[in-house]
Amino acid sequence: MTLQVQEYDYIVIGAGSSGCALAGRLMDLLPDVRIALIESGDDHLSKAAASEDPVNHEFLAPTKTTLLWNGKADRGYKTIPQKQLNNRAFLFTRASGLGGCSTINYMIWMRGFRSDWDENMPEGWKGDDIEAEFQWLEGKIDPFLYESNTLGKRATEAARSLGYKTAVEKSKWSSPGTNNLMRFSMTKEGLRRDVYRSLGADNSRITLVQGVAERVIFRDEGDEQDTPCACGVKLRLKDGTTKDLFVKGGGEVILSCGAIDTPKLLQLSGIGPSKLLNDLEVKVIKDNPFVGEGLKDHVMYPMAYGINELPEIFSPNALNASLHDDSLNVQFLFNDGVSTPIIIPVMIKQPFLEKAPAETLCQGIMDGMVLWGGTLLSKTVGVLIACSPSAVRTKMQSTFTVLVNVMKPDSVGSISIRSKDPLDDPLIDPAFLREDADVQTLLKGVQIVRKIVKAPPLADIIEKELTPDGRKHDDDIESEIEQIKKACLPYHHSTGTCSIGSCLDDQLRFKGINCLRVADASSLPFHPRVPTNASSMAVGARCASLISESRN
């Protein structure tokens, strides 16, 4: 859009989940400030709203979630080959567009565990402090509370029969145990919610500027300064031209680009490890070896089963129930049959990403096909091509999946730029399963799932486990571990690459730089034990509160 003013009180770079929460909350608290909201992607959900068939629109239909991955709203990032996972390289989904990853995720709304905030965050960020931000967000988004179908209830009853307690029902904070009540950040009609508009980031006093942020601009860059001061951003606009945007005196630049793109932009701007920056001929503004370090992500292992009973209803996005086992550091998500068409395309695409010889690729494709059984695979692909979502749910009634997830991974990865070209993808190394503790956690999780599916009443409807080679590995641990390494997947919950403590103070201000803050998942010094979208929004909302407090 046309830029109406040249100077702003705040420039927020990134209109994803955290950036929209920040901008919308700031407008609520400080309605007279001028904000420029920078976003490189499109407005996917407004186009969806104009669709003649919104239920089947690719962005609004929850059943098509992973079909959006590596699509037009995805940045198309890939990891470097993961040595500990047979040198597999993964799609690493990060969204581009208004609402960010909320436009292509599963829409799970989990605050997470209050104890994580109490134990890992500084004063001003404890559970009682962040409670107000979650309440504001939930007032805007109104997460949909879903009580699971008979499949989810069978799963939770089976878990209880093995000694797992019931989680605190209807609590907005997570608690250990099993629960068949799920919250989704979607509409009550089961469609994807437009976070950009729901959170008020479309306010008329917010100037939306669509373009790629190439780097942060610092005042008096030609002079040697004791303390650099951020004053603007250099943009590449949609039409290919460049534009510099500036904040007023006392204004601030705030990065809300996410755990991948925030450290990328900082490094492009000369903030990061000096050796990396010098090697790439990027002028060093602030040497900080922690920018881009600390990357954590959940890694999941999907287990699929054939069942002989059709649930009376299907979940809006397949998720039916959850189980948090704190003692083993593992989370389980139970999903009805609609999850099968969600997961299979990922398994089919994955082998093509491997950096390996052709014969290994062919074997990977065969593994992906065998994984779900030839008949099931062909049936699913046919359904995906020919049927509406309602038909998908009916035809996929004979399967369900359990996603086994390492809640607090020990493995730590990194992000780094590969050149000083802003259009180059960063080098992403999530270090999946680098630490053996994470392998052992998944192994224990797999063993627990096998116990749960053998326990009534879930056992009454189980027909068989759909494993890659058609057999279980209970008596062959090494074979089981090898299969985990062949079939585990990213959960796309990246955090920690520019965190409070190592890079930021407790006000989210970058240490040693004036007028620069970071407010997104990269800011978190702990890895939430749940899907991270709600936590990312809470960080954005909390940043707005901190700014408001500092001005009053």
C-alpha positions, 0 to 999 in steps of 0.5 A: 500500500502507499506509505502515508507517513515517513516516520512511525512510533514503532516499526513491527517487522513480521505480521505473523502470530506474534507480530499481529498480537503485538500490533493489535495489543499495542493499539488497544493500550496506546491508540494514538501511536503510529505503527508500521507493520511489515510483512513480505507475504500475502493476505491469504485469508481475505481471499479465502473469505471471498471464496464461493466454497469456504469449507473446501478452500485450501486455507480455511479447511483444517483437513488440508493443513499439511497440503499447505506446507511447501505451498504458496504460503510457505517459505519453502525452507529445508533443513541441512541433512540431519546426520543422526537421521540417516542424512535426511533433510526436512521441509521446515515449514514457516509461513509467509503472509498475514497471520504467519504460521496461524494460516497453515498450522493445526490451530491447536490452542494450548497455553502450556504449563504455568510451571514452565513460565514460573521456573524459566522466566524472569520477574514480569514473565511468570505465570501470573504476569502472562495470564493477562496476555493469554486472557486478552488473546482468548477474548479476541480469538475465543478458542473453540473447546472440543470434546472428543468423539468415542475414539478419543474417549476410548484412548483416554480411558485406556490410558487411565486404566494404565494408571494415568490420571485425568488432567485438570478438565477445562483448565486453560493451562496444561496439566499432566495426565490424559484429557479428551477436551481440546482447544482450537484457535478456529471458529466454532464452525470449524474453519480457520480463524483470521488472526490478523483481523481477530487480534486487531492488527488491521486497525486503520492506524496501523500502516501495513507495508508489504515488502522484504526486510533486508536489514535494520538501519542504525543511526549514524552508521558511519560513526563509531558508537558505543551503543548502536541505535536502531532507527529504521528498516531497509525494505524491498517492496513488492514492485522490486523497489527499495524503501527506507522506513524510519521511527521517530526519535524515541521510537523503536524497531521490533522484530517479530519474524519468528525463530528462523527469520528473526536471527536471519534478519539480525545477522543480515543487519550485523548483529550476531557471531562476528566470525560468521559476519566477517566471513560473509563480509557483513559489517559487524554492528554488535558481536553476539555469539548467541544470535541463531543459537539455541534452536529447539523444536519438537520432533514427532513419530507418527504411529498408525492403526487400523480400527473397526469402529467408526466414530460418531463424529470427526474432529475438526482437524483430526485431534481428539485427545492428549496425554502428557507424561511428565515423568518420561518427558513425552506427549501423545496426541490421538487423532481420528481417521482424518489425520491419515490424508494429512500425514501421508503427503508428508511421508510421500514428499519426504524422500525427495528431500534426502541428500542421498544417492538415487537408489536410496531415494527409491528405497525411501519412496518404497518405504513411504509407500509400504509405511501405510500399506499399498491399499491404504495409500492408493485409497488415500490418494484417490480420496484426496484427489476426488473427494470433498473433506466430508467424504474424506472423513467418511472414507478414512474411518478405518484408521487413527494415528498417535503422534509421539512427541519429545516435550523437552528436547535435549538436542539444540540446533542453530540458524545462520545466514549463508550469504549477505543476500536477504533472499537467500534461505538461511542454514537451518540445523535443528539437530534432531535426535542429536542427543541420545536422550531424545531417541530414548524418549521416543522409544519409551513413547512408542512402547507406551503407545503399544500398551495403550492400544492393547488396553480396553476399551481402545483394544476392542476396536484395534485391528493392527498397527500399520508399521513400515515393514509390517511387524512390531519391534518390541523384541528388537530395540535396535531395529525399533530405533532405526525405524524411529530415525527413518520415520520421525518428522519435525513438528515445526515448533521452533524457539529460542534463537534470540532468547531472553538472557543470552540476547535480550533483557527482561523487557525484550530489548536487545542487549547493547543496542538501543531502540531494538526489541525482539518479540516472538518465539525466538525470545523464549529461553525455554521450549514450551511442552506444547504446540507453540503458537499460543506462546508466540502470541503471548510474547507479542502481547506481553511486549505491547504491555511492556512498551505501554508500561514504559510510556506511562 
